[in-house]
């Protein structure tokens, strides 16, 4: 079974900190599921939103995905091997605190794995790809080639993980969310 990775569990009511600003890398498409051919500056600098107080999550599902080093280690332990990782610095401008234990992550691999016949969705495109609006998703596991983690080609903002990844992260007490496809809304 596969799940959609989220920055926090849907049942979690704790507030998490938010990113308000990050690097402007127009030439790097973090949703494409492809390796970058241009150099990426290091470290990438991000700023916390001073109006959104909360705990730092293990994962920010932002324009440029950010993951804590422990999450990346858990993904690797589970067998995920299709990540390009870039050094990042997160700054709290109010306190001056900087965190360097987060990385910007490019998920390499985009798979058209939605079973559109069993999904509820809306798309203005004749071939539903990239930005399909799902009210419920069904994943055709025969199309995943056994990948443990990938971007969903029909909705590239969705990062899909195999249950092996979910189980490994839960065993390591890494607090991220896992949305069942039937409950996925984009």
C-alpha positions, -999 to 999 in steps of 0.1 A, spaced: 0 0 0 11 36 -6 5 68 13 8 105 6 35 121 28 23 151 48 41 175 71 19 164 100 -7 138 108 -43 150 99 -53 142 135 -25 162 150 -37 196 164 -2 209 173 9 240 155 39 237 134 62 265 123 59 277 88 84 289 62 77 325 49 106 330 25 132 309 7 155 311 -23 142 321 -57 154 293 -80 133 298 -111 154 274 -132 150 245 -107 116 228 -108 113 209 -75 81 193 -87 94 178 -119 108 146 -103 140 151 -123 176 157 -114 188 193 -117 212 201 -145 221 235 -131 242 242 -100 221 248 -68 236 273 -43 246 259 -10 234 264 16 199 273 5 185 299 30 149 299 44 132 322 69 105 312 94 72 330 94 71 351 126 33 350 126 31 312 126 45 300 158 49 263 165 73 234 166 98 227 138 84 197 119 105 169 104 91 178 70 79 210 54 59 204 23 69 238 8 78 249 -27 112 235 -20 106 205 3 126 206 35 134 175 56 152 171 89 183 149 88 166 123 109 138 120 84 163 116 56 182 89 76 148 71 81 140 72 44 174 58 35 170 31 62 138 21 45 156 18 12 147 51 -5 175 59 -29 161 86 -52 167 118 -33 190 146 -41 198 165 -9 211 201 -6 224 219 25 199 244 39 198 270 67 165 280 84 165 313 102 143 327 129 148 364 123 133 374 156 156 353 178 185 350 153 185 312 157 197 292 127 191 255 121 214 236 98 200 201 104 174 205 77 180 197 40 163 208 8 152 176 -9 145 169 -46 125 137 -50 137 122 -82 110 101 -99 76 110 -112 51 82 -118 17 83 -134 3 58 -108 -33 71 -103 -61 48 -111 -83 74 -126 -112 50 -130 -113 45 -92 -104 80 -82 -126 111 -77 -110 140 -94 -114 171 -116 -91 181 -145 -95 206 -173 -69 187 -193 -78 159 -217 -49 139 -203 -50 144 -165 -15 152 -155 5 176 -132 -23 195 -113 -53 172 -111 -76 181 -82 -84 149 -63 -112 144 -39 -101 108 -35 -72 89 -50 -67 53 -60 -31 42 -67 -25 15 -92 4 -3 -76 13 -21 -109 24 12 -122 48 21 -94 76 -3 -104 81 -10 -67 94 25 -60 94 34 -24 90 71 -29 80 93 -59 61 123 -71 26 115 -84 26 126 -121 -11 134 -120 -6 158 -90 31 166 -87 27 183 -54 20 148 -39 49 128 -26 39 91 -25 56 66 -1 53 29 2 41 14 35 76 1 42 87 37 44 58 46 66 65 17 90 102 25 91 96 62 100 70 53 126 94 28 142 119 56 145 93 80 160 96 104 131 65 125 132 52 131 97 17 125 83 7 96 60 -26 102 41 -44 72 28 -50 77 -9 -88 74 -5 -85 104 19 -62 125 -3 -76 159 -13 -55 182 -35 
